[in-house]
């Protein structure tokens, strides 16, 4: 937790340090429990409180305010610290997105009430195929294609990809057709979308041949590791969003990815 300051504000009560409370919030998402359940869980355990050096058990409202104070930049710093300590350098990176339910209502209740969710919260992740760590993340609303997330994901994971002696990119990005964009690097192995079942532009035909060759070599099959990571996150940390404010909803796919890296 060296990525966080000791206290969130110079004039805060200083009952707890910010890294202590942030660790409790991350553990709450790891256990996939509510704020009140996390408070009771801390009351029932001694070793965790001793390891975090908590002077007393934080109230559930304190945990809620801590989550609200944490910024995306704080999560980014914690993620980078983990990856740098592990000395991650990937030659092949796979990208994929997944959707999270915006509420706790079951599909049965939605069907009976006639109020099914029309939108969901989406998390897009770039995963190193060798380490299976999440190197970069983005969040947004669905349904939508993934083109808008491609360049931010590439910028976020570039520092953890391999480069030549002249600092030129040598790492390969694998993704499905949802990430298809007009301007792509030759190292972006992404199937082109066939408009009306045809490929007319020479560049798109060349990329289709590149993807076909990558399938035969087995390289494109590494993309499935990104979907495996999505499955692990949902099964272990839940596939629903607990927050109601849009600003906090956008953070949950990111904090789930950070918790996954810690678990990894």
N, C-alpha and C positions, 0 to 999 in steps of 0.2 A: 504493500500500500504506500510505497514511497512516491507514487504519482499524485497523491492527495496531500493538501496542507494539513497541519496538525488540527486546526480548528477552522470551521466554516466562516467565522467572523471574529475579529479581535475582541468584540464586546459581547460575545455569546456567553452563556452561563459556564461553559467549560466543565460541565459535569462529565461529558464523554469527549473523546477525541474523534474527529471525523473519520479516520481510518477504521476505528472500532465500530462505529455505527454503519459505515459502508460495508464492512465485513458481515454484519448482522443482516443487512438488506440482501447482499449476495447470497447468503446462506438461506434466507427466506425464499428466494427464487429457486435455489437449488433443491430445497425440500418441497417446493410448490405448495406453500401454505399461506394463509392470510396473515395480516399484521398481528391480530389478536392471538392466533395460533402460534406465531413465532415468539411472542412474549411468553406464552405458557410453556413453549418448548425450552426457552432459555431458563425459565424458572425450574424446570425439571432436570436440568443438566448442570453439572459442576465443572467438568473438565473443559468444556468449550469456553465458559466464562473465565476460567483461569487462564486459558491460552490467549484469550483476547484482553486479559487484564481489565475486565469490566469492574468498576467500583460498585455498581449495582445493576439490576436488570433494567434496561431501557423500556419505557412505556411504548405501547403500540403506536400512539400518536407521534412519538419521537421518531420511530422508524419510518412512519409515513412522511413526516417532514424531511427526513434525511433523503429519502428517495426523490422527493420533489426538488431538493437542492442540488443533487448530483446532475451534472451536465453530460451531454454526449462527448464533450472533449475529455471529461474525467474518465469515461469508459474507454475512450481511445488511448489515453495515456496508460491505463492499466493493461490494456490488451498489448500495446507495444512493449511494455516492460516484460510481460510474460514471454512474448516471442523472441525478444532480444536475449533474455536469459537462456532460452532454449537454443539460441543461435540458428534460427530457422532460415534456410535458403532453399527455395523450391524451384525446380526446373519446369514443373507442370502444375498449373493452378486451374481448378474447376469452379465454375460459377453456377449457381442455381438459386431460385427463389421458392418460398413457401408461404402459405397463408395461415393466419391465426384468427380464430373466431373472436369477434369483438365483444362477446358476452359469455356468461356462464350457462345460459339457457340450453337445455338439451335439444337435439333435433326432434325428439318426440313432442316436446312442449311447443316448439316452433310450428310444427305441422298441425297440431291440434288448435293452437291459437290463431293460426293464419298469419303470423308475423315472423316470417323467415328473414334472416339477415340477407340484405342485398349487397352489402359491401363487407370487406374484411381488412385486417391489417396484414401487410405483407413485409416479410423480411427477406432480403437478398444477401447471399453470403458468397465470398470467394474462399475456397478451401484448398490448402496445399495437399496434393495427392499423396505425398510421401508421409508427412507428419499427421495429416488430417486435422490440423489446427485451422481455425477460421482466421484468415489473414486480413480480411476487410469485410465491412458490412454496410448495408443501407436499409432504410425502412420507408414504407409508403402505404398507400391505400390501393386495394384491388376492387374490382377486376381491372387490370391494365397490363400492357406488355412490359418487358423488362429492359427495353432499350435505354430508358432514362437512367438506369442504375449501372450500365456497363462501364462508362468512363470513370465515375466515382469509385467503383470497385477496383478498376485497374490502377487508378492513382493511389488508392489506399494500400494495395498489396505490392506495389512496385518495389518498395524497399526490401521486401522479403523474397523477391525473385532473383534468379541468377542473372549476372551481367558479364559481359566480356571485359577484357583488360582495358578497353577504351570506354568502358561504362555504357556500352550499348546493350539494350535489352536482349536477352536470349531465352527468357522464360516464355512458355506457351500458355495461352488462355483457352480453355475448353468450355463451351456453353451450348445450350440448345438453341433452337430457332427463335425462341422468344427474345433473345438478345441480338437478333440480326439488325444491323445498322448499315447506313450507306457507306460510311468511312470506317474501315477496319484495317488493322495491321495484318501483314502476311502471317504473323504469329498468333493471330486470333482464329482459332479453328471453330467456326460457328456456321452451321448449315444455313444457306440462304433460303428465305421463304419463297416458294414458287407461286408467283402471281398467275392465277387461272391455270395452274398446273404446268407453267412453262418458265424457263430461264432464258431471258433474251440478252441481257448485258454480258459482254465477254468476261468482265471481272467476276460476276456472280457465277458464271459457268466454271471459271477457273477455281473459285472457292468451293464449289460443289465437288469438283474433282479432288481438291485437297482434302476435304472432309471424307470422301470415299476412300482415299488412300489411308487416312488416319484410322478409319474403321478397320481396314484390312490389317493394318499393323498392330491393332489392339490399343493404340494410343487414345482414341476417342472413347474407348470403354472406361477409361479412368474418370470420366465425367460422373459416373454413377456414385463415386465417393462423396460428391457434394449432396446427392440425394440421400445417401446413408446418414450423413451428418444431420440433415433436416429431420430424418426419422428419429434419430437419437434424441435431438432436442425436444421434439414433441412428446415422445414417449416418457422421457425422464423428467422434463421440466414443465410439461403441460402444453396444450395447443390452444389455450384461450388467453385473452387479454383481460386483466382485472381492472385496469384504470378506466376512468370515464372521460377525463379531459383529453382532448386530441393531442396536446403537447406531451402528456405522460404516456399515452398509448404508443406514440412513435418511439419511445425509449425501450419499450418492453422487448421487441425483437432483438434489440441491441444487447440489452442486459442478459437475455437468455443465451445469446452467443458468447458473451464474456464468461458466464457461468459454465458454459460447455467447455471453453478453453481451460478454465481452472480445473474442471473435472477431468479433462483429458490428461 
